[in-house]
């Protein structure tokens, strides 16, 4: 593996590093630290990159269904079309967001426009590996459930970081996570439970103020779920940084930034 010296204002001990945690309590605090530092450009990235995906996925479903009550096959096709579009835009937003979070962590903030241009330069590998990861996870769920859960944990914890920072491929994500699978799974489980509870509350609020299936429902849901999107960026960046640190204790936020910018 190529060696990149730490740069920027933050060196070890890791407890002082803005992205590298030494335990679960630091992991959670550093995830929230990403949100506190970077929430403004991250919101812009999410709105610019993810909102069009939300709208286009709704349009795709409307085109497939033609405004008529759906037959089962049509409903499945509409869901797949809309879901695929939403995933593509979400992956693009995640790539730009990781760039923002790492640069902010080392005191070199960038505007959201620069982050989006950076993500555009990584778009093909990010989307290619992301879609392949989604397909692998789906096959795992269809087969025996547990392989799907395992793949979901691996991809959620490391894939965006591997592709964006290291310019690596999907096998590198497995290498990183397998060394610390149980701690990583535990961290993601905590966040998943919290996100699930929050999404239930959002669903109740949205159902009160909007009609089901309409544009207003999509927009309000997207707006209220923004905090989850911001936290997911922190989870992705901090979990990836933790995995890299346990593989190589020289890794710091400055190290990751140096790799990102090379």
Order of alpha helices (4+ residues) and beta strands (2+ residues): alpha-alpha-alpha-alpha-alpha-alpha-alpha-alpha-alpha-alpha-alpha
